[in-house]
Amino acid sequence: MESPFRARRAPAGAGRACYTPGVPGRLDLPPLPPEPEVLIECPRFSFVKRRADGTVDFVSPLPCPYNYGSIPGLMSDDGDPLDAVVLGDRLPRGQRLRVPVVGVIGFIDEGKGDPKVVCGAGPMSAAERAGLERFFRVYAFFKRGLHRVRGNVPDTRFVGWLQEPAVR
């Protein structure tokens, strides 16, 4: 089965997503399988955002309305495994599951490409799409604040959809 979107390949030998400095919104993705294995790091409604190694990155003032994790073996420009959001019921931390890709969100964090692969059992609704957009705009706002507290003022923002989801 072919992937539901066209992945743009990173430069030869890169093997990871990349952000091209000076080209706003330019994000490239590694080829994705249609149903990647996702590792859940932050269950839906969790306040704690963890890094791929399980250490706490930060405690959010708002709970994450999605299951948040990563796709082991695929890297984004920030050096971490490619982020993934899994729609649906709350999943336990540490669970691995194969779930279809339904969209890809462009996100820049600390000036580096950090796309979010959105996975779910079926096409997302218009409300789910709008909810994801709102969430990642707010997430970018809080991440910019966190970076400032840590002494950095990098480019951190929601870019938009890299792969337009099919909406039911």
N, C-alpha and C positions, 0 to 999 in steps of 0.2 A: 504494500500500500504506500502510495506517495504522500509526502508531507503536505499538509493543507496550505502551505505558503511557500513562496520562493525564498530560500535562504541565500543571502549573498555571502560568498566565500571570503574569508579573511585572506590576506596576502599569503602566498605559498610559504609553508613552514610555520605559519603563525598558529593555526589550529585553535583559534579562540575568537570570541567576539572582539571587535575593536572600535574605538571612538577615534574619529579623525579630527584632531585639534584644528580649530579655525573653520571648520565646516559644520555649522549649527545643525544639530539633529542627525548627523551622519553616524549611523551605527550599523555594523555588519555582524551577522550571526554565523556561528558554525552551522553546518548542516544538522538538522534535528530529525530524529526518527519521528514518525507520526504518533507513537505512544511511548514517550521516554519514561525511564524509571525515575521517579521523584522521591527524594528523601524529605520527610516532613521534619522541619526544625522548630517551627513555631505553630502549634495548633490554633485553629480558629478561636478567636476571642482572647488570645494570650496577650499579656502586657509586655512580656519579655522577648526582645529580639536577640536571637543568638547568632553567632558566626557559624560557619560550616564545621568548625572543630568542636562546637558545643559550648564554647565560652560565651558569656553574656556580652553583647555589643552595647545595648542600652535598654532601659526600661521606659516604655512609651507612656505618655499621659493618657492615651486612648488605646483600647484593645484593637488588635488587628481583626477585621471582619472576615479574613480568609485564612485558609491553611497556607502557610508560607514555608518554603523549603528550597531545595536545589536539585539540579540534575548532575549527579556525580559523573565525572569524566569529561564534562564540557565546561570550559572556562570562559569567564567574561573578562573584560579589560582590567577590572579591579583586582585580578589575581585569585578571586574566589570562584567556586563552582557557579555555573549559570543559575540565576534565581528562577524559582517557579512558584506560581500561585495555583492552588487547587481549589476549585469551586465545589460547593456542596457541604455536607455535614462535617462536623469537627472530627479530625483524625488525630490519633495519638502521636506524640513526639517520637521520632525514631522509626515510624512506619515507612516502608518502601512500597510503592505501588506504581503500576504502569497505567497511565491515563492519557487520553488523546489531547493533542495541542488544539486549542480553539482560538488562540490569538497571541500576539506578542506586543508588549508595551515597551516603548523606548524610554529609557531613563538614564540620566547622567548623574553620577555620584562622585564628588571630589574631582570633577573634570574628566572622569573615565566612563566609558560605556558600561552600563549595568542593566541590560534589558531584562524584562520580566516575562517569562514564558507562562501564559495562562492556559491551564489545563482543566478539562471538565468532561463529564459523561456525554454531553451533547452541546449543540449551539447555545450560546448565552443569550439571555433576554436583553432587550434594550435597557431595562433597569439594571441588570448586572453590569452591562458595559458602562453605563453612566456612573454606577457605584465604584467601579474600578478606576475610572478617570478621576473622580472626586477623591478617592482614597489616595492615589499616588500624587495628586497635587498637594494634599495636606501632608502626606508623608515627606515630600520634598521640602516643604516649609519647616517641619520639625527637624529633618536631617540638616538643613542649613543652620538652624539654631544650635544643634549639637556640635556641628563642625566649628562654629564660632566659639562656643564654650571651650572646645579643645584647642583653640588658637589658630584655626584655619578659616579661610574665607574662599572656598573653591566654588566652582560652578556645580550646582546640584539642582536638578529640575526634571520634571515630567516632560517628555518630548512629544508623546502622542503614540498612535498605533503604528508599529512597524509592519504588522500583518493585520489587516482589517479582519475582525471576527465576523463570522456568519451570525446574523442576529435573527432570532425567531420571534 
